[in-house]
Amino acid sequence: MKEWLKQFYGEHKWLTILAAAALVLGILFLCIGFWRTLLLALLVAVGVLMGSILDRGGWPAVKDFFAAIFQKR
């Protein structure tokens, strides 16, 4: 059984990931509502963005990122 699952996941990686994500979003919509789910998704996206920036360059990269966004023109 494990081999079949590994093979299926290997052939359909993104299908499996996106189907699981859609299932989680659907459950969240039903349980906590649209706006709370949207807020949660936004907070997760910000966390992922900050985590990827920290992974690439640490706190100086975060500082540079926000300096680039909020620079005076």
Secondary structure, DSSP 8 states (H G I E B T S, - for coil): -HHHHHHHHHHSHHHHHHHHHHHHHHHHHHHH-HHHHHHHHHHHHHHHHHHHHHHHHHHHHHHHHHHHHT---
